[in-house]
Structure formats: C-alpha cells, structure tokens
Amino acid sequence: MYLKSITFPDKEAEFDFFIEIKRKVYNTFYPFQILSKRGLKRLDFAPITILYGGNGSGKTTALNVIAEKIGAEREAMYNKSSFFPEYLKFCSAESVFNEPAHKRIITSDDVFDYILTLRSVNEGIDEKREELFNDYLESKYATFQLKSLDDYDELKKMTEARRKTQSRYVREHLMGNVREQSNGESAFRYFIEKMDENGLYLLDEPENSLSPDKQLELKQFIEDSARFFGCQFIISTHSPFLLSLKEAKVYDLDAEPVSVRRWTELDHVRSYYDFFKQHQASFEKEEQ
C-alpha cells in the first residue's frame, strides 16, 4: 500500500469556487461538477482498487485527477482543461509511509500509440529495404571510374555490392523488422514492459485491445504483482474479467452516491450472467 485515500471537492466547495469566478464566462468547468454530481467525496484504496461505471460516470476523470495529484508519469495527453490545476487544489491525497519506486498511469491511448508505432517502424524498415534493393542493383552494375577522393565512397559501395549477394547486402545494412504480433499480444506486452516491482499503477480501461484470454492473463499478472511484488493498482474498467480480480475493492460510480459493491452485483456483470444463463442449454448441448 502506497496511497491510502484521496478526497474530492463536494458541491458546496465547488459552488463557493464558482461564486468567486462568476464575472467571467467559460465553455467548461471540467473537471468540476463531474465527481460531485455522483456524490463522490472520498476514495479509500486497497492493494487493488477498481473504479467501475459506464461512459460519463467519471471513472476516467477520477483516475486522471489521482494521477496528477500524486505526480504519476504518463505518456499520452489527456483532457486537461484550464480548471484542472484549480480543481487539484481542492483535492487531498493521503499516503502511507513508503513511497513507491514507480508511479505511472497507463491509458488506452498509450497502448494504441505503442501499437501504431510498431507498425510505423516496420513500414519504415520495409521502405528502406526497397531502397537498398535498388541501391544494390545500381551499385553492382554501375560503370564507374575513380576521378577524385570524393568518389571513394561510391567505389567502396560498388565493390561491396559485387562481392555480396543481394540478400546479404541488404541484411547487413538494415535492422530487422520489429516482431509484430496481434494487437492483443502487443497491448499485453506493453503492460508487462511498463510495470515493475514496488510500483503504484493507474490503469484506464486496460481491457481495450485485449482478447478475453489476454484479459485473464493480465488479471493474473496484476494479482501476482499485488501479492508478491509490492505493487498497488487503481483500475478503471467495466470488464467482467478484471472486475473479478481477487480481493479487489470495487467502487460503483454508476450508483448515486458512489458505493462499494461486490463485482457480482454490478449491472454490467449481471447482464452477462443473465445472457449466458439463458443460453446455458446451448453450451451444455455442445459439450455432450
């Protein structure tokens, strides 16, 4: 445990703030009026804490506020309005004695950027490979005379091309393609590479880009990291696989006021349960 709790401003505190700035007109007061609307004043954290809720419930907002308040590292940009610094002044984060070795927020945008970067790198390598193929042929069959020292590099290139096969020439002048996996495998690898021992990690909807099998692998990795490797997690999700994390404390941001609930009580999970319950006979028939 590194982070014990965080408090957010209530409607009364926000109202006093708005009174002070009433002389100006603004398009948005974000992140004001998001969490207070849900009656969310405080979060008390466990080794694994989950923020559950549908779109617009404020779970991502809460995660970003926590990340900024504790100074977590981040890569992708986020919806940071001009009021964000003012909002943070109303928040209070309580930590326990130990400071984590790592504090990081990982978002869906981080994962998507990573996947796109892998593709972009490989596309660049493929284009360079084509250039080297042409360069090899031009150098090998060129008619060339050394007229000055300025031509020495061209002579070396021609000599090398005539000594080597095309595949060897290209291979020695070009880095290999980055191993490209499926989106789910690449996304899973990104999470594994970004998380280390003794860290506090905030994960925003990590199920995006992950297949059910990979979500279960990530679930096991999180459980092991929290139990054996000194990590604490705060996770925004509506994935039933991640909601079932062992001993996780689940906040239901769809409830008003926000409350702690068992994952099996959540509406999203109950919908899955009811659906598969209705089709139970079909599964049993296939198993026979």
C-alpha positions, -999 to 999 in steps of 0.1 A, spaced: 0 0 0 13 34 -10 -18 55 -15 -43 54 13 -70 78 2 -80 108 -18 -107 134 -13 -126 154 -39 -145 187 -35 -182 184 -28 -209 206 -44 -207 232 -17 -170 237 -22 -174 239 -59 -203 264 -55 -180 287 -35 -154 285 -62 -179 294 -89 -191 324 -69 -155 337 -70 -152 335 -108 -188 344 -117 -178 375 -136 -163 355 -165 -180 331 -189 -164 297 -196 -172 270 -220 -164 242 -195 -155 239 -158 -141 204 -163 -133 185 -141 -156 204 -117 -192 191 -115 -183 156 -126 -175 136 -94 -196 159 -71 -226 150 -93 -221 114 -83 -217 123 -46 -181 111 -47 -162 128 -19 -136 102 -10 -119 71 -22 -102 47 3 -78 24 -15 -69 -12 -12 -39 -30 -28 -62 -34 -58 -90 -7 -62 -114 -7 -92 -135 22 -105 -165 8 -123 -190 27 -143 -204 34 -178 -195 62 -201 -198 95 -184 -197 81 -149 -164 99 -141 -141 69 -136 -115 82 -161 -118 117 -147 -111 104 -112 -82 84 -124 -66 114 -141 -72 136 -110 -54 109 -89 -26 107 -113 -20 144 -114 -23 147 -76 3 121 -69 26 131 -98 23 99 -118 43 95 -150 22 95 -182 28 94 -219 -4 103 -238 -21 136 -234 -54 138 -217 -84 162 -213 -67 188 -191 -88 219 -191 -76 253 -177 -95 245 -145 -76 213 -137 -49 229 -116 -76 248 -96 -95 215 -91 -64 198 -78 -61 224 -50 -94 211 -36 -82 175 -35 -61 159 -8 -42 126 -12 -31 107 19 -1 83 15 13 57 38 49 57 49 65 40 19 70 59 -14 66 36 -45 96 32 -67 74 39 -97 42 59 -102 26 56 -136 -8 59 -154 -13 38 -184 -42 47 -207 -58 32 -238 -42 60 -259 -7 48 -246 -14 13 -258 -28 24 -292 2 47 -298 25 18 -290 8 -5 -315 8 22 -342 45 29 -335 54 -7 -341 35 -7 -374 51 26 -384 86 14 -376 81 -18 -397 67 2 -426 97 24 -425 120 -6 -425 101 -21 -454 105 11 -474 143 13 -466 146 -23 -477 132 -15 -511 157 14 -514 186 -9 -505 175 -34 -531 176 -7 -558 208 7 -544 224 -27 -546 215 -32 -582 226 3 -592 260 -2 -575 266 -37 -588 261 -29 -624 274 7 -624 302 18 -647 324 39 -626 358 55 -626 376 70 -597 383 106 -605 389 121 -571 388 112 -534 352 124 -533 343 93 -554 359 69 -529 326 61 -511 309 53 -543 337 30 -553 335 12 -519 298 7 -524 302 -7 -559 329 -31 -547 309 -43 -518 278 -49 -540 298 -70 -564 313 -91 -535 280 -99 -518 246 -113 -527 217 -90 -527 201 -105 -495 234 -103 -476 240 -67 -487 205 -56 -476 207 -76 -444 239 -60 -433 227 -25 -440 193 -28 -424 179 -35 -390 154 -64 -387 117 -58 -386 103 -54 -351 85 -85 -342 49 -76 -349 22 -95 -330 -16 -92 -329 -30 -61 -313 -39 -80 -282 -4 -96 -279 13 -62 -284 -11 -45 -259 -4 -72 -233 33 -69 -239 31 -31 -234 15 -35 -199 41 -61 -189 70 -39 -200 57 -7 -183 51 -23 -149 78 -32 -124 82 -42 -88 72 -18 -60 51 4 -82 18 23 -80 -1 18 -113 -32 35 -126 -48 16 -155 -75 33 -176 -97 6 -193 -68 -18 -199 -92 -43 -215 -93 -23 -247 -74 -42 -274 -72 -73 -252 -90 -105 -261 -107 -124 -232 -77 -147 -229 -53 -118 -227 -76 -101 -201 -73 -132 -180 -35 -132 -184 -34 -95 -173 -57 -103 -144 -33 -130 -132 -3 -107 -137 -20 -79 -116 -29 -103 -88 6 -117 -87 22 -82 -88 0 -70 -59 5 -101 -38 42 -109 -44 59 -79 -59 48 -49 -38 25 -32 -64 -7 -13 -58 -33 -8 -86 -61 16 -92 -80 4 -123 -108 20 -143 -127 -8 -161 -161 -24 -169 -145 -57 -180 -161 -86 -160 -127 -104 -162 -109 -76 -144 -137 -68 -121 -132 -103 -107 -97 -95 -95 -92 -113 -62 -98 -91 -31 -103 -60 -52 -122 -31 -37 -148 -21 -63 -164 14 -64 -196 16 -84 -196 51 -100 -230 44 -116 -246 44 -81 -256 77 -65 -240 82 -42 -210 61 -52 -207 30 -31 -185 -1 -27 -201 -33 -41 -193 -69 -49 -184 -74 -85 -211 -99 -89 -237 -73 -80 -228 -48 -108 -253 -43 -136 -228 -49 -163 -218 -82 -149 -253 -93 -142 -262 -86 -178 -235 -111 -189 -246 -136 -163 -283 -134 -173 -274 -138 -210 -253 -169 -205 -278 -183 -181 -305 -180 -208 -282 -199 -232 -270 -225 -207 -287 -253 -225 -269 -244 -258 -235 -247 -240 -244 -280 -224 -256 -294 -257 -223 -286 -274 -204 -303 -246 -223 -336 -250 
